[in-house]
Amino acid sequence: MLKLQQVLVSCAVCVTLLSVPASIAQQNSAPAPTPEQILTAKKVFVSNAAEKCANFFCSAPDQPYDEFYNGIKITGRYDLVGAPAEADLVFEINFVSNPANQLPRLKLLILDPKTHITLWTLDEQVGAAGRQSTGRKNFEKAMSSLIRDVQMLTLPAAPASSKGK
């Protein structure tokens, strides 16, 4: 009987210890901050790390780089520079085709040009397609979503509302 009580007490202690991190996480449920460098950057270098884009999804092999570069330019958020040494951030765009029989995707690494540390990663899946025209439309949709993701990431956080004033 004593051993059974010890086992039950041990189980209760384990359950309590396992639930503590979950309760702390619930109390501190505020999202982690976006790195300040992403929010304050003015100059960006766009790096082409993409494999050549398949004809099924792209009309040109460097289309992921070209479209991302032009999309970021159109937003007007950043000054695009010609060398990483001139940049506050490096945006490394990559078209990843068919990794382990999955759908292709557009992957963007946001890097610190001085330390080469990845500050953030954004990823958009390119939808499946049975026809080339659908593949290209799905690529365009994923690219638009990726550029929108960058814009959303770089928006300043909304200040906490002050109640009772």
C-alpha positions in Angstrom: 0.0 0.0 0.0 2.9 2.4 0.8 4.5 1.8 -2.6 1.2 2.6 -4.3 0.9 5.9 -2.4 4.5 6.7 -3.4 3.7 6.0 -7.0 0.6 8.2 -6.8 2.5 11.0 -5.2 5.2 10.8 -7.8 2.6 10.9 -10.6 1.0 13.9 -9.0 4.3 15.7 -8.7 5.1 14.9 -12.4 1.8 16.2 -13.6 2.2 19.4 -11.5 5.7 20.0 -12.9 4.6 19.3 -16.4 1.7 21.7 -16.2 3.8 24.6 -14.7 5.4 25.6 -18.1 2.0 25.5 -19.8 0.5 27.8 -17.2 3.4 30.2 -17.4 3.1 30.2 -21.2 -0.6 31.0 -21.0 0.0 33.9 -18.6 2.8 35.3 -20.8 1.0 34.8 -24.1 2.3 38.0 -25.7 4.1 37.3 -29.0 7.9 37.5 -29.0 9.1 40.7 -30.5 10.3 41.1 -34.1 14.0 41.9 -34.2 14.5 45.6 -34.1 16.8 45.5 -37.1 13.9 44.3 -39.3 11.6 47.1 -38.1 14.2 49.9 -38.5 16.0 48.9 -41.7 16.1 51.4 -44.5 18.4 49.7 -47.0 18.0 46.1 -48.3 20.1 44.0 -50.6 18.1 41.2 -52.4 20.1 38.1 -52.9 19.2 35.4 -55.5 19.6 32.0 -53.8 16.9 30.3 -55.9 17.3 27.2 -58.0 16.3 27.8 -61.5 12.5 28.0 -61.5 10.9 25.2 -63.5 9.0 26.2 -66.7 5.8 24.8 -65.3 5.8 27.6 -62.7 7.9 30.3 -64.2 8.4 31.8 -67.7 12.1 32.6 -66.9 14.6 30.8 -64.7 15.3 33.9 -62.5 11.7 34.9 -62.2 11.5 34.4 -58.4 14.4 36.9 -57.9 13.1 39.3 -60.5 9.6 39.4 -59.2 10.6 39.6 -55.6 13.0 42.4 -56.3 10.5 44.4 -58.2 7.7 43.6 -55.7 9.8 45.0 -52.8 10.8 48.0 -54.9 7.2 48.8 -55.6 6.3 48.7 -51.9 8.6 51.7 -51.4 9.4 50.5 -47.9 13.2 50.0 -48.6 16.0 51.5 -50.6 17.4 48.6 -52.7 21.2 48.7 -52.7 23.7 46.9 -55.0 25.9 45.3 -52.4 25.3 43.6 -49.0 27.9 45.8 -47.3 25.7 48.8 -48.0 22.5 47.1 -46.6 20.8 47.0 -43.2 19.3 43.7 -44.2 19.8 41.0 -46.8 16.6 39.4 -48.3 17.7 36.0 -49.7 14.9 34.7 -52.0 14.8 31.0 -52.9 12.5 28.9 -55.0 12.6 25.4 -53.6 11.1 22.9 -56.1 9.7 19.6 -55.1 11.5 18.9 -51.8 10.8 15.3 -51.0 7.8 15.2 -53.3 6.1 18.2 -51.6 4.8 21.2 -53.5 7.4 23.8 -54.4 7.6 26.9 -52.2 9.1 30.4 -52.1 11.4 30.8 -49.1 12.8 34.1 -47.9 15.6 34.4 -45.4 16.1 37.8 -43.7 19.7 38.1 -42.8 21.9 40.4 -40.9 24.6 41.4 -43.5 27.3 41.9 -40.8 26.9 38.6 -38.9 25.1 36.5 -41.6 22.6 35.4 -38.9 19.1 34.6 -40.0 16.8 37.1 -38.3 13.6 35.7 -39.8 12.3 33.2 -42.3 9.1 33.5 -44.4 7.8 30.7 -46.5 4.9 30.5 -49.0 3.8 27.3 -50.7 3.1 27.3 -54.4 -0.2 25.6 -55.0 -0.5 22.4 -57.0 -1.4 22.6 -60.7 -2.3 20.3 -63.5 -1.6 22.9 -66.2 1.3 25.2 -66.8 -1.0 28.3 -66.8 -2.4 27.2 -63.4 1.2 26.6 -62.2 2.2 30.2 -63.2 -0.9 31.7 -61.5 -0.1 29.8 -58.3 3.5 31.1 -58.4 2.2 34.6 -58.8 -0.2 34.2 -55.9 2.6 32.8 -53.7 4.9 35.6 -54.6 2.2 38.2 -53.8 1.6 36.5 -50.5 5.3 36.5 -49.7 5.7 40.3 -50.4 2.6 40.9 -48.3 4.2 38.8 -45.5 7.2 41.1 -45.6 5.0 44.1 -45.4 3.1 42.7 -42.4 6.3 41.7 -40.6 7.7 45.2 -40.9 4.7 47.1 -39.6 5.3 48.6 -36.2 3.5 47.0 -33.4 0.3 48.7 -32.3 0.6 50.4 -29.0 -1.3 48.9 -26.1 -4.5 50.7 -25.6 -4.9 52.6 -22.4 -8.2 52.0 -20.8 -9.9 54.4 -18.5 -8.5 57.6 -19.9 
